[in-house]
Amino acid sequence: MKPLLTRSQSAAISTGVFWFVFLLVVLQLWLLTATMNAHMGGDQSVVWPAAAASVACLAVNLWLLRRLQHLEGDG
Amino acid sequence: MNGDHADRRDYPNRRPLEMQPQWVRDFPTDVPDDELVARRAFVRFLVLTSGAFATGQCWIGLMGREVSGPQPRQRVATLAELRVRRILEFRYPTADDPCLLIDLGGDRIVAYSQKCPHLACAVIPDLDRHELICPCHNGHFEIEAGRPIAGPARRPLPRIQIELDGDAVFATGVELSTT
């Protein structure tokens, strides 16, 4: 059976996914440093919203990894 | 490996398999496939890093719950002692938290944690210059409010809230600040 995507198309998609995941990880790193600074300064109000945002980023990353594995399995 | 797959294979020098050096013909590598596998492995590593960051965030949240409980009221000195010595050391809120009680003259009394917010070295008061100095990395804090004025520290010294009750000085809480 002919695959749905050509090899170059799936390569382009996986590169896009890679950069998106990379961007989210950089965002999480920023969240972690900003939260740690706030925590050390006694400001606890941002800690749990930042944790929720970080967990959301992780969920998106896991979903993208799963999609990537499906894509490469199909391609 | 079938012929179709071999035809689709790309080599860095863009030549077909027949024109590749002997060692490439002996051990052919599918370069785009190899790149795809490497990229996927790196995305896996990034997702693992993402999980570590999310765990770190939750850990900070749990630590915050532990430290946000009520703080004790503790007698730390008498005014008579402070007037004579001008600087007194005490421990608050636990025995592992050294603090300084400083008489600035008049009715002004301040107290700070002695741990530098940079890397927790002990700060030393210099009353002549109205500063607290961290000798480890040459950090300077103004003595009136504990704000950093030079050196690597970005946060002020944790301020100890004090109360006067007759001649006794009580510590009642720790005030942290980001600016």
gemmi code that builds the backbone of each chain (N, CA, C; Angstrom):
import gemmi

chains = {
    "A": [
        ("MET", (0.836, -1.200, 0.000), (0.000, 0.000, 0.000), (0.872, 1.252, 0.000)),
        ("LYS", (0.460, 2.229, -0.806), (1.258, 3.446, -0.913), (1.108, 4.281, 0.364)),
        ("PRO", (2.211, 4.767, 0.934), (2.079, 5.588, 2.146), (1.364, 6.903, 1.860)),
        ("LEU", (0.723, 7.463, 2.896), (-0.039, 8.701, 2.720), (0.855, 9.892, 2.410)),
        ("LEU", (2.025, 9.899, 3.003), (2.939, 11.030, 2.825), (4.235, 10.556, 2.173)),
        ("THR", (4.817, 11.447, 1.372), (6.124, 11.098, 0.804), (7.181, 11.247, 1.907)),
        ("ARG", (8.339, 10.747, 1.585), (9.409, 10.780, 2.573), (9.791, 12.221, 2.925)),
        ("SER", (9.855, 13.099, 1.930), (10.251, 14.485, 2.212), (9.161, 15.207, 3.004)),
        ("GLN", (7.892, 14.849, 2.738), (6.797, 15.479, 3.498), (6.868, 15.081, 4.967)),
        ("SER", (7.060, 13.783, 5.223), (7.122, 13.360, 6.628), (8.367, 13.909, 7.315)),
        ("ALA", (9.452, 14.076, 6.536), (10.664, 14.677, 7.121), (10.399, 16.130, 7.519)),
        ("ALA", (9.670, 16.862, 6.654), (9.350, 18.273, 6.956), (8.458, 18.364, 8.194)),
        ("ILE", (7.473, 17.463, 8.272), (6.573, 17.484, 9.434), (7.337, 17.158, 10.712)),
        ("SER", (8.210, 16.151, 10.641), (8.938, 15.767, 11.868), (9.910, 16.873, 12.288)),
        ("THR", (10.462, 17.613, 11.314), (11.319, 18.751, 11.676), (10.490, 19.829, 12.379)),
        ("GLY", (9.280, 20.091, 11.848), (8.388, 21.070, 12.480), (8.026, 20.660, 13.900)),
        ("VAL", (7.711, 19.378, 14.079), (7.372, 18.871, 15.411), (8.562, 19.046, 16.347)),
        ("PHE", (9.742, 18.698, 15.851), (10.956, 18.825, 16.666), (11.127, 20.253, 17.175)),
        ("TRP", (10.994, 21.254, 16.296), (11.200, 22.651, 16.705), (10.099, 23.120, 17.659)),
        ("PHE", (8.869, 22.618, 17.465), (7.781, 23.004, 18.362), (8.041, 22.451, 19.768)),
        ("VAL", (8.461, 21.179, 19.831), (8.772, 20.569, 21.127), (9.928, 21.321, 21.785)),
        ("PHE", (10.924, 21.663, 20.996), (12.088, 22.401, 21.508), (11.640, 23.740, 22.126)),
        ("LEU", (10.744, 24.428, 21.402), (10.236, 25.728, 21.876), (9.493, 25.566, 23.212)),
        ("LEU", (8.686, 24.518, 23.318), (7.941, 24.291, 24.560), (8.884, 23.971, 25.723)),
        ("VAL", (9.957, 23.236, 25.435), (10.911, 22.902, 26.496), (11.641, 24.173, 26.965)),
        ("VAL", (11.972, 25.062, 26.032), (12.595, 26.339, 26.420), (11.620, 27.154, 27.281)),
        ("LEU", (10.345, 27.143, 26.899), (9.322, 27.843, 27.690), (9.250, 27.251, 29.106)),
        ("GLN", (9.327, 25.938, 29.204), (9.289, 25.295, 30.529), (10.510, 25.676, 31.363)),
        ("LEU", (11.656, 25.772, 30.705), (12.875, 26.164, 31.426), (12.715, 27.577, 31.991)),
        ("TRP", (12.155, 28.464, 31.166), (11.923, 29.837, 31.630), (10.942, 29.842, 32.803)),
        ("LEU", (9.865, 29.056, 32.679), (8.878, 28.966, 33.767), (9.531, 28.487, 35.064)),
        ("LEU", (10.407, 27.484, 34.934), (11.042, 26.914, 36.123), (11.936, 27.941, 36.819)),
        ("THR", (12.740, 28.680, 36.041), (13.638, 29.659, 36.661), (12.845, 30.818, 37.271)),
        ("ALA", (11.813, 31.272, 36.557), (11.004, 32.387, 37.083), (10.268, 31.958, 38.352)),
        ("THR", (9.762, 30.715, 38.359), (9.034, 30.227, 39.534), (9.967, 30.063, 40.719)),
        ("MET", (11.161, 29.536, 40.459), (12.117, 29.344, 41.558), (12.496, 30.706, 42.161)),
        ("ASN", (12.672, 31.709, 41.296), (12.999, 33.054, 41.788), (11.864, 33.607, 42.654)),
        ("ALA", (10.619, 33.419, 42.181), (9.465, 33.897, 42.953), (9.368, 33.146, 44.281)),
        ("HIS", (9.595, 31.833, 44.247), (9.511, 31.016, 45.467), (10.569, 31.450, 46.476)),
        ("MET", (11.792, 31.679, 46.002), (12.870, 32.107, 46.900), (12.588, 33.499, 47.464)),
        ("GLY", (11.832, 34.306, 46.715), (11.480, 35.635, 47.189), (10.207, 35.639, 48.021)),
        ("GLY", (9.647, 34.464, 48.311), (8.472, 34.374, 49.181), (7.148, 34.550, 48.463)),
        ("ASP", (7.155, 34.647, 47.135), (5.908, 34.811, 46.394), (5.423, 33.441, 45.917)),
        ("GLN", (4.398, 32.927, 46.602), (3.898, 31.581, 46.267), (2.731, 31.621, 45.278)),
        ("SER", (2.265, 32.838, 44.934), (1.029, 32.917, 44.149), (1.201, 32.381, 42.727)),
        ("VAL", (2.415, 32.432, 42.187), (2.600, 32.006, 40.795), (2.973, 30.530, 40.668)),
        ("VAL", (3.272, 29.885, 41.793), (3.881, 28.551, 41.728), (2.953, 27.524, 41.070)),
        ("TRP", (1.708, 27.416, 41.552), (0.816, 26.367, 41.008), (0.317, 26.684, 39.607)),
        ("PRO", (-0.014, 27.962, 39.274), (-0.356, 28.236, 37.866), (0.800, 27.899, 36.916)),
        ("ALA", (2.038, 28.206, 37.346), (3.193, 27.883, 36.493), (3.366, 26.368, 36.370)),
        ("ALA", (3.106, 25.640, 37.471), (3.209, 24.176, 37.424), (2.158, 23.612, 36.461)),
        ("ALA", (0.946, 24.190, 36.511), (-0.121, 23.724, 35.608), (0.278, 23.966, 34.151)),
        ("ALA", (0.872, 25.147, 33.882), (1.306, 25.459, 32.513), (2.396, 24.487, 32.063)),
        ("SER", (3.308, 24.160, 32.974), (4.400, 23.254, 32.638), (3.876, 21.842, 32.352)),
        ("VAL", (2.917, 21.400, 33.158), (2.325, 20.066, 32.939), (1.559, 20.053, 31.604)),
        ("ALA", (0.906, 21.170, 31.273), (0.205, 21.264, 29.985), (1.205, 21.156, 28.830)),
        ("CYS", (2.356, 21.821, 28.973), (3.402, 21.728, 27.944), (3.871, 20.279, 27.802)),
        ("LEU", (4.033, 19.598, 28.933), (4.459, 18.188, 28.903), (3.418, 17.336, 28.169)),
        ("ALA", (2.136, 17.601, 28.448), (1.074, 16.821, 27.791), (1.110, 17.035, 26.277)),
        ("VAL", (1.298, 18.292, 25.851), (1.379, 18.582, 24.410), (2.597, 17.870, 23.812)),
        ("ASN", (3.717, 17.906, 24.531), (4.935, 17.259, 24.032), (4.745, 15.748, 23.884)),
        ("LEU", (4.089, 15.138, 24.879), (3.850, 13.689, 24.804), (2.951, 13.351, 23.618)),
        ("TRP", (1.933, 14.193, 23.423), (1.014, 13.965, 22.306), (1.766, 14.091, 20.968)),
        ("LEU", (2.613, 15.118, 20.865), (3.373, 15.314, 19.627), (4.332, 14.142, 19.378)),
        ("LEU", (4.949, 13.640, 20.442), (5.864, 12.503, 20.285), (5.103, 11.276, 19.779)),
        ("ARG", (3.924, 11.093, 20.339), (3.092, 9.968, 19.911), (2.707, 10.110, 18.441)),
        ("ARG", (2.291, 11.333, 18.056), (1.930, 11.580, 16.656), (3.128, 11.350, 15.741)),
        ("LEU", (4.301, 11.779, 16.218), (5.523, 11.628, 15.415), (5.826, 10.150, 15.179)),
        ("GLN", (5.642, 9.355, 16.225), (5.907, 7.922, 16.072), (4.907, 7.283, 15.105)),
        ("HIS", (3.649, 7.728, 15.184), (2.645, 7.227, 14.242), (3.006, 7.622, 12.822)),
        ("LEU", (3.393, 8.894, 12.677), (3.709, 9.424, 11.344), (4.855, 8.637, 10.706)),
        ("GLU", (5.895, 8.406, 11.480), (7.054, 7.709, 10.931), (6.756, 6.236, 10.717)),
        ("GLY", (5.861, 5.711, 11.560), (5.435, 4.324, 11.351), (4.667, 4.193, 10.046)),
        ("ASP", (3.798, 5.209, 9.756), (3.021, 5.189, 8.508), (3.900, 5.444, 7.296)),
        ("GLY", (4.833, 6.439, 7.463), (5.665, 6.836, 6.323), (6.662, 5.757, 6.036)),
    ],
    "B": [
        ("MET", (17.700, -5.860, 1.570), (17.239, -4.527, 1.176), (16.819, -4.557, -0.296)),
        ("ASN", (15.612, -4.080, -0.624), (15.165, -4.194, -2.022), (15.656, -3.020, -2.870)),
        ("GLY", (15.445, -3.147, -4.193), (15.968, -2.151, -5.127), (15.314, -0.799, -4.990)),
        ("ASP", (13.979, -0.769, -4.747), (13.262, 0.501, -4.598), (13.858, 1.332, -3.480)),
        ("HIS", (14.095, 0.638, -2.373), (14.616, 1.342, -1.207), (15.997, 1.927, -1.515)),
        ("ALA", (16.812, 1.137, -2.232), (18.168, 1.594, -2.568), (18.106, 2.811, -3.490)),
        ("ASP", (17.109, 2.857, -4.408), (17.003, 3.994, -5.335), (16.675, 5.278, -4.590)),
        ("ARG", (15.908, 5.159, -3.511), (15.477, 6.359, -2.784), (16.549, 6.882, -1.840)),
        ("ARG", (17.617, 6.141, -1.690), (18.643, 6.504, -0.719), (19.426, 7.728, -1.212)),
        ("ASP", (19.636, 8.693, -0.322), (20.421, 9.887, -0.688), (21.759, 9.824, 0.014)),
        ("TYR", (22.774, 10.258, -0.675), (24.113, 10.301, -0.067), (24.563, 11.751, 0.028)),
        ("PRO", (25.433, 12.070, 0.988), (25.829, 13.480, 1.149), (26.431, 14.081, -0.123)),
        ("ASN", (27.117, 13.291, -0.952), (27.711, 13.863, -2.178), (26.740, 13.828, -3.374)),
        ("ARG", (25.497, 13.425, -3.152), (24.421, 13.472, -4.154), (24.676, 12.564, -5.364)),
        ("ARG", (25.553, 11.607, -5.251), (25.808, 10.706, -6.378), (25.093, 9.374, -6.137)),
        ("PRO", (24.787, 8.652, -7.221), (24.129, 7.351, -7.008), (25.077, 6.342, -6.368)),
        ("LEU", (24.504, 5.244, -5.956), (25.268, 4.228, -5.219), (26.473, 3.722, -6.035)),
        ("GLU", (26.269, 3.602, -7.362), (27.351, 3.053, -8.196), (28.587, 3.953, -8.189)),
        ("MET", (28.379, 5.249, -7.948), (29.505, 6.195, -7.987), (30.072, 6.493, -6.596)),
        ("GLN", (29.588, 5.762, -5.615), (30.092, 5.983, -4.253), (31.407, 5.223, -4.073)),
        ("PRO", (32.231, 5.660, -3.095), (33.456, 4.906, -2.816), (33.126, 3.474, -2.373)),
        ("GLN", (34.141, 2.654, -2.450), (33.932, 1.229, -2.161), (33.385, 1.005, -0.751)),
        ("TRP", (33.908, 1.764, 0.220), (33.484, 1.535, 1.605), (32.007, 1.874, 1.805)),
        ("VAL", (31.495, 2.841, 1.031), (30.066, 3.173, 1.127), (29.239, 2.057, 0.497)),
        ("ARG", (29.755, 1.500, -0.611), (29.015, 0.401, -1.256), (29.011, -0.856, -0.363)),
        ("ASP", (30.112, -1.011, 0.379), (30.172, -2.178, 1.274), (29.234, -2.014, 2.477)),
        ("PHE", (29.171, -0.796, 2.996), (28.332, -0.527, 4.190), (27.384, 0.638, 3.898)),
        ("PRO", (26.384, 0.439, 3.029), (25.506, 1.570, 2.671), (24.624, 2.001, 3.841)),
        ("THR", (24.563, 3.311, 4.013), (23.709, 3.872, 5.069), (22.632, 4.721, 4.422)),
        ("ASP", (21.420, 4.535, 4.855), (20.323, 5.358, 4.344), (20.343, 6.672, 5.142)),
        ("VAL", (20.950, 7.694, 4.556), (21.192, 8.939, 5.309), (19.895, 9.608, 5.774)),
        ("PRO", (18.892, 9.833, 4.890), (17.659, 10.468, 5.389), (16.982, 9.652, 6.485)),
        ("ASP", (16.979, 8.315, 6.307), (16.388, 7.474, 7.357), (17.152, 7.633, 8.660)),
        ("ASP", (18.461, 7.690, 8.548), (19.318, 7.845, 9.724), (19.017, 9.168, 10.438)),
        ("GLU", (18.844, 10.234, 9.629), (18.526, 11.551, 10.207), (17.174, 11.538, 10.908)),
        ("LEU", (16.232, 10.818, 10.274), (14.890, 10.735, 10.855), (14.935, 10.041, 12.217)),
        ("VAL", (15.692, 8.978, 12.291), (15.803, 8.236, 13.558), (16.491, 9.110, 14.610)),
        ("ALA", (17.549, 9.834, 14.199), (18.266, 10.705, 15.136), (17.349, 11.809, 15.652)),
        ("ARG", (16.533, 12.373, 14.752), (15.621, 13.456, 15.143), (14.576, 12.937, 16.132)),
        ("ARG", (14.053, 11.747, 15.838), (13.052, 11.165, 16.728), (13.645, 10.868, 18.112)),
        ("ALA", (14.883, 10.374, 18.112), (15.537, 10.083, 19.392), (15.734, 11.374, 20.190)),
        ("PHE", (16.075, 12.453, 19.477), (16.288, 13.728, 20.157), (14.966, 14.287, 20.688)),
        ("VAL", (13.872, 14.101, 19.929), (12.558, 14.541, 20.418), (12.196, 13.759, 21.682)),
        ("ARG", (12.524, 12.456, 21.713), (12.278, 11.657, 22.928), (13.042, 12.242, 24.115)),
        ("PHE", (14.290, 12.588, 23.871), (15.118, 13.180, 24.930), (14.512, 14.505, 25.405)),
        ("LEU", (14.030, 15.314, 24.446), (13.416, 16.604, 24.810), (12.150, 16.391, 25.642)),
        ("VAL", (11.369, 15.381, 25.290), (10.137, 15.112, 26.055), (10.494, 14.646, 27.465)),
        ("LEU", (11.576, 13.883, 27.572), (12.047, 13.464, 28.901), (12.455, 14.701, 29.722)),
        ("THR", (13.154, 15.624, 29.086), (13.550, 16.878, 29.751), (12.314, 17.668, 30.170)),
        ("SER", (11.326, 17.679, 29.284), (10.073, 18.374, 29.572), (9.412, 17.774, 30.823)),
        ("GLY", (9.450, 16.439, 30.932), (8.901, 15.766, 32.119), (9.657, 16.156, 33.372)),
        ("ALA", (10.985, 16.276, 33.258), (11.799, 16.661, 34.415), (11.445, 18.083, 34.858)),
        ("PHE", (11.242, 18.987, 33.906), (10.886, 20.372, 34.248), (9.522, 20.422, 34.928)),
        ("ALA", (8.554, 19.665, 34.402), (7.210, 19.655, 35.006), (7.278, 19.099, 36.433)),
        ("THR", (8.099, 18.052, 36.624), (8.258, 17.490, 37.974), (8.881, 18.526, 38.910)),
        ("GLY", (9.877, 19.258, 38.404), (10.531, 20.311, 39.198), (9.540, 21.383, 39.632)),
        ("GLN", (8.638, 21.752, 38.713), (7.625, 22.765, 39.042), (6.737, 22.281, 40.189)),
        ("CYS", (6.318, 21.010, 40.098), (5.443, 20.463, 41.152), (6.213, 20.381, 42.475)),
        ("TRP", (7.475, 20.050, 42.394), (8.310, 19.965, 43.602), (8.403, 21.338, 44.287)),
        ("ILE", (8.556, 22.401, 43.493), (8.596, 23.761, 44.065), (7.272, 24.058, 44.775)),
        ("GLY", (6.161, 23.654, 44.134), (4.847, 23.871, 44.740), (4.710, 23.162, 46.078)),
        ("LEU", (5.203, 21.916, 46.140), (5.109, 21.156, 47.398), (6.009, 21.766, 48.465)),
        ("MET", (7.191, 22.241, 48.062), (8.089, 22.911, 49.021), (7.429, 24.155, 49.589)),
        ("GLY", (6.706, 24.890, 48.726), (6.022, 26.113, 49.151), (4.976, 25.839, 50.217)),
        ("ARG", (4.306, 24.683, 50.108), (3.303, 24.329, 51.124), (3.949, 24.123, 52.484)),
        ("GLU", (5.145, 23.507, 52.471), (5.830, 23.215, 53.735), (6.250, 24.487, 54.469)),
        ("VAL", (6.743, 25.482, 53.703), (7.293, 26.670, 54.368), (6.232, 27.726, 54.679)),
        ("SER", (5.003, 27.544, 54.190), (4.024, 28.625, 54.361), (3.205, 28.494, 55.651)),
        ("GLY", (3.631, 27.667, 56.592), (2.919, 27.533, 57.858), (3.155, 28.718, 58.770)),
        ("PRO", (2.456, 28.755, 59.929), (2.645, 29.875, 60.860), (4.055, 29.875, 61.450)),
        ("GLN", (4.560, 31.084, 61.722), (5.920, 31.185, 62.248), (5.888, 31.510, 63.747)),
        ("PRO", (6.868, 31.010, 64.486), (6.820, 31.163, 65.949), (7.157, 32.585, 66.400)),
        ("ARG", (6.738, 32.915, 67.603), (7.132, 34.179, 68.237), (8.213, 33.821, 69.235)),
        ("GLN", (9.377, 34.423, 69.057), (10.524, 33.976, 69.852), (11.273, 35.180, 70.424)),
        ("ARG", (11.563, 35.123, 71.712), (12.335, 36.191, 72.350), (13.795, 36.038, 71.919)),
        ("VAL", (14.389, 37.126, 71.398), (15.745, 36.988, 70.857), (16.785, 37.817, 71.618)),
        ("ALA", (16.355, 38.867, 72.311), (17.331, 39.700, 73.036), (16.588, 40.670, 73.934)),
        ("THR", (17.360, 41.447, 74.682), (16.766, 42.563, 75.427), (17.329, 43.853, 74.850)),
        ("LEU", (16.567, 44.920, 75.008), (17.020, 46.215, 74.495), (18.331, 46.637, 75.162)),
        ("ALA", (18.460, 46.306, 76.445), (19.680, 46.690, 77.171), (20.924, 46.062, 76.538)),
        ("GLU", (20.822, 44.779, 76.206), (21.950, 44.092, 75.536), (22.252, 44.753, 74.193)),
        ("LEU", (21.180, 45.053, 73.459), (21.345, 45.597, 72.108), (21.970, 46.991, 72.137)),
        ("ARG", (21.573, 47.799, 73.118), (22.130, 49.154, 73.212), (23.631, 49.103, 73.462)),
        ("VAL", (24.072, 48.096, 74.196), (25.504, 47.998, 74.509), (26.289, 47.470, 73.300)),
        ("ARG", (25.777, 46.402, 72.694), (26.581, 45.722, 71.661), (26.240, 46.156, 70.242)),
        ("ARG", (25.077, 46.741, 70.023), (24.576, 47.263, 68.754), (24.263, 46.173, 67.714)),
        ("ILE", (24.978, 45.057, 67.758), (24.672, 43.951, 66.834), (24.614, 42.664, 67.652)),
        ("LEU", (23.522, 41.932, 67.491), (23.403, 40.648, 68.202), (23.046, 39.554, 67.207)),
        ("GLU", (23.607, 38.393, 67.440), (23.266, 37.255, 66.580), (22.225, 36.403, 67.288)),
        ("PHE", (21.260, 35.906, 66.524), (20.289, 34.966, 67.082), (19.890, 33.980, 65.996)),
        ("ARG", (19.124, 32.984, 66.365), (18.684, 31.947, 65.410), (17.169, 31.995, 65.300)),
        ("TYR", (16.680, 32.121, 64.067), (15.233, 32.176, 63.878), (14.901, 31.828, 62.434)),
        ("PRO", (13.887, 31.079, 62.100), (12.930, 30.409, 62.995), (13.433, 29.069, 63.529)),
        ("THR", (14.532, 28.531, 62.970), (15.066, 27.275, 63.513), (16.516, 27.512, 63.931)),
        ("ALA", (17.099, 26.531, 64.565), (18.485, 26.658, 65.025), (19.473, 26.698, 63.862)),
        ("ASP", (19.017, 26.375, 62.657), (19.897, 26.408, 61.480), (19.796, 27.719, 60.707)),
        ("ASP", (19.094, 28.699, 61.248), (18.893, 29.968, 60.528), (19.495, 31.134, 61.307)),
        ("PRO", (20.781, 31.437, 61.067), (21.396, 32.553, 61.785), (20.839, 33.900, 61.317)),
        ("CYS", (20.641, 34.801, 62.262), (20.088, 36.124, 61.953), (20.871, 37.189, 62.716)),
        ("LEU", (20.716, 38.437, 62.281), (21.384, 39.557, 62.937), (20.346, 40.571, 63.384)),
        ("LEU", (20.487, 41.015, 64.625), (19.640, 42.089, 65.146), (20.543, 43.316, 65.245)),
        ("ILE", (20.148, 44.396, 64.596), (21.041, 45.550, 64.478), (20.348, 46.807, 65.011)),
        ("ASP", (21.049, 47.511, 65.874), (20.560, 48.787, 66.396), (21.124, 49.895, 65.517)),
        ("LEU", (20.220, 50.585, 64.796), (20.677, 51.637, 63.875), (20.743, 53.001, 64.559)),
        ("GLY", (20.442, 53.038, 65.837), (20.441, 54.319, 66.542), (19.036, 54.878, 66.620)),
        ("GLY", (18.796, 55.699, 67.627), (17.438, 56.209, 67.832), (16.539, 55.045, 68.217)),
        ("ASP", (15.364, 54.988, 67.606), (14.463, 53.860, 67.897), (14.501, 52.807, 66.802)),
        ("ARG", (15.445, 52.945, 65.881), (15.420, 52.059, 64.714), (16.188, 50.766, 65.000)),
        ("ILE", (15.458, 49.683, 64.935), (16.058, 48.349, 65.106), (15.633, 47.510, 63.906)),
        ("VAL", (16.591, 46.852, 63.266), (16.258, 45.969, 62.145), (16.861, 44.588, 62.402)),
        ("ALA", (16.290, 43.597, 61.748), (16.833, 42.238, 61.865), (16.756, 41.564, 60.498)),
        ("TYR", (17.823, 40.867, 60.152), (17.885, 40.174, 58.857), (18.405, 38.760, 59.053)),
        ("SER", (18.029, 37.905, 58.117), (18.670, 36.595, 58.056), (20.119, 36.842, 57.644)),
        ("GLN", (21.020, 36.047, 58.216), (22.429, 36.276, 57.893), (22.854, 35.564, 56.601)),
        ("LYS", (21.934, 34.764, 56.036), (22.288, 34.020, 54.813), (22.110, 34.910, 53.591)),
        ("CYS", (23.182, 35.083, 52.854), (23.113, 35.879, 51.624), (22.164, 35.183, 50.640)),
        ("PRO", (21.246, 35.935, 49.986), (20.323, 35.291, 49.048), (21.000, 34.776, 47.782)),
        ("HIS", (22.286, 35.086, 47.607), (22.990, 34.574, 46.431), (23.345, 33.110, 46.637)),
        ("LEU", (24.284, 32.819, 47.550), (24.669, 31.425, 47.785), (24.760, 31.091, 49.273)),
        ("ALA", (24.034, 31.820, 50.100), (23.860, 31.503, 51.523), (25.125, 31.650, 52.361)),
        ("CYS", (26.100, 32.438, 51.923), (27.235, 32.764, 52.799), (26.726, 33.702, 53.901)),
        ("ALA", (27.468, 33.787, 54.993), (27.045, 34.661, 56.093), (27.443, 36.106, 55.801)),
        ("VAL", (26.478, 37.019, 55.892), (26.784, 38.434, 55.670), (27.315, 39.054, 56.968)),
        ("ILE", (28.140, 40.092, 56.793), (28.786, 40.742, 57.932), (28.363, 42.217, 57.950)),
        ("PRO", (27.893, 42.721, 59.080), (27.477, 44.137, 59.111), (28.679, 45.085, 59.185)),
        ("ASP", (28.567, 46.200, 58.489), (29.573, 47.265, 58.568), (28.798, 48.545, 58.898)),
        ("LEU", (28.732, 48.868, 60.191), (27.885, 49.984, 60.630), (28.409, 51.327, 60.149)),
        ("ASP", (29.727, 51.450, 59.982), (30.286, 52.728, 59.524), (29.829, 53.053, 58.105)),
        ("ARG", (29.732, 52.027, 57.266), (29.324, 52.247, 55.869), (27.828, 52.022, 55.664)),
        ("HIS", (27.122, 51.684, 56.740), (25.676, 51.392, 56.665), (25.388, 50.290, 55.656)),
        ("GLU", (26.183, 49.225, 55.693), (26.018, 48.122, 54.747), (26.166, 46.785, 55.453)),
        ("LEU", (25.600, 45.780, 54.825), (25.901, 44.398, 55.193), (26.693, 43.838, 54.012)),
        ("ILE", (27.784, 43.168, 54.295), (28.674, 42.740, 53.217), (28.792, 41.221, 53.211)),
        ("CYS", (28.653, 40.651, 52.022), (28.881, 39.208, 51.880), (30.311, 39.025, 51.370)),
        ("PRO", (31.179, 38.436, 52.167), (32.589, 38.349, 51.764), (32.856, 37.314, 50.666)),
        ("CYS", (31.932, 36.395, 50.448), (32.199, 35.324, 49.466), (32.309, 35.877, 48.043)),
        ("HIS", (31.342, 36.725, 47.649), (31.351, 37.251, 46.282), (31.204, 38.770, 46.276)),
        ("ASN", (31.597, 39.371, 47.395), (31.610, 40.829, 47.504), (30.232, 41.444, 47.253)),
        ("GLY", (29.216, 40.860, 47.872), (27.875, 41.421, 47.763), (27.663, 42.477, 48.843)),
        ("HIS", (26.966, 43.551, 48.494), (26.688, 44.626, 49.453), (25.180, 44.840, 49.544)),
        ("PHE", (24.704, 45.026, 50.770), (23.277, 45.271, 51.006), (23.159, 46.499, 51.886)),
        ("GLU", (22.182, 47.354, 51.582), (22.013, 48.524, 52.449), (21.404, 48.064, 53.771)),
        ("ILE", (21.838, 48.693, 54.827), (21.474, 48.193, 56.159), (20.038, 48.573, 56.553)),
        ("GLU", (19.499, 49.630, 55.942), (18.164, 50.107, 56.334), (17.059, 49.154, 55.891)),
        ("ALA", (17.189, 48.612, 54.659), (16.097, 47.768, 54.141), (16.591, 46.405, 53.654)),
        ("GLY", (17.897, 46.201, 53.623), (18.446, 44.916, 53.187), (18.496, 44.752, 51.685)),
        ("ARG", (18.281, 45.846, 50.932), (18.278, 45.738, 49.470), (19.688, 45.562, 48.939)),
        ("PRO", (19.863, 44.762, 47.868), (21.201, 44.595, 47.301), (21.615, 45.858, 46.543)),
        ("ILE", (22.837, 46.321, 46.788), (23.308, 47.516, 46.074), (24.537, 47.214, 45.222)),
        ("ALA", (25.178, 46.074, 45.445), (26.317, 45.677, 44.604), (26.527, 44.179, 44.771)),
        ("GLY", (27.168, 43.581, 43.781), (27.461, 42.156, 43.857), (26.422, 41.309, 43.148)),
        ("PRO", (26.547, 39.997, 43.251), (25.699, 39.101, 42.441), (24.280, 38.902, 42.962)),
        ("ALA", (23.994, 39.228, 44.215), (22.645, 38.971, 44.752), (21.623, 39.871, 44.072)),
        ("ARG", (20.459, 39.318, 43.751), (19.383, 40.081, 43.105), (18.194, 40.300, 44.044)),
        ("ARG", (18.132, 39.485, 45.094), (17.020, 39.623, 46.038), (17.519, 40.259, 47.330)),
        ("PRO", (16.645, 40.968, 48.059), (17.074, 41.525, 49.345), (17.289, 40.424, 50.386)),
        ("LEU", (17.960, 40.774, 51.451), (18.115, 39.833, 52.564), (16.735, 39.580, 53.178)),
        ("PRO", (16.422, 38.332, 53.549), (15.148, 38.089, 54.244), (15.099, 38.904, 55.537)),
        ("ARG", (14.022, 39.647, 55.687), (13.907, 40.524, 56.860), (13.151, 39.794, 57.968)),
        ("ILE", (13.644, 39.899, 59.184), (12.962, 39.281, 60.321), (12.065, 40.344, 60.950)),
        ("GLN", (10.786, 40.016, 61.077), (9.862, 40.973, 61.704), (10.084, 40.925, 63.215)),
        ("ILE", (10.203, 42.097, 63.831), (10.447, 42.126, 65.278), (9.374, 42.950, 65.985)),
        ("GLU", (9.197, 42.625, 67.231), (8.241, 43.341, 68.082), (8.930, 43.645, 69.398)),
        ("LEU", (8.634, 44.801, 69.953), (9.180, 45.141, 71.267), (8.078, 44.947, 72.297)),
        ("ASP", (8.447, 44.289, 73.389), (7.495, 44.090, 74.477), (8.238, 44.437, 75.768)),
        ("GLY", (8.083, 45.689, 76.199), (8.875, 46.153, 77.339), (10.336, 46.236, 76.933)),
        ("ASP", (11.173, 45.513, 77.649), (12.609, 45.520, 77.330), (12.976, 44.370, 76.379)),
        ("ALA", (12.026, 43.504, 76.132), (12.348, 42.308, 75.344), (12.086, 42.536, 73.855)),
        ("VAL", (12.951, 41.928, 73.046), (12.782, 41.983, 71.587), (12.343, 40.594, 71.128)),
        ("PHE", (11.237, 40.538, 70.387), (10.713, 39.255, 69.896), (10.802, 39.220, 68.370)),
        ("ALA", (11.168, 38.059, 67.837), (11.072, 37.824, 66.381), (9.729, 37.161, 66.151)),
        ("THR", (9.000, 37.651, 65.130), (7.646, 37.113, 64.912), (7.440, 36.534, 63.501)),
        ("GLY", (8.390, 36.732, 62.604), (8.191, 36.173, 61.265), (9.343, 36.526, 60.347)),
        ("VAL", (9.363, 35.852, 59.196), (10.394, 36.120, 58.184), (9.682, 36.703, 56.966)),
        ("GLU", (10.214, 37.825, 56.490), (9.595, 38.514, 55.350), (10.521, 38.367, 54.149)),
        ("LEU", (10.061, 37.590, 53.147), (10.861, 37.406, 51.928), (10.375, 38.371, 50.874)),
        ("SER", (11.253, 38.734, 49.960), (10.852, 39.663, 48.902), (11.685, 39.403, 47.656)),
        ("THR", (11.082, 39.675, 46.483), (11.820, 39.472, 45.231), (12.521, 40.744, 44.772)),
        ("THR", (12.100, 41.910, 45.321), (12.734, 43.158, 44.879), (13.179, 44.001, 46.069)),
    ],
}
model = gemmi.Model(1)
for chain_id, residues in chains.items():
    chain = gemmi.Chain(chain_id)
    for i, (resn, *xyz) in enumerate(residues, 1):
        res = gemmi.Residue()
        res.name, res.seqid = resn, gemmi.SeqId(i, " ")
        for name, pos in zip(("N", "CA", "C"), xyz):
            atom = gemmi.Atom()
            atom.name, atom.element = name, gemmi.Element(name[0])
            atom.pos, atom.b_iso = gemmi.Position(*pos), 0.0
            res.add_atom(atom)
        chain.add_residue(res)
    model.add_chain(chain)
structure = gemmi.Structure()
structure.add_model(model)
structure.setup_entities()
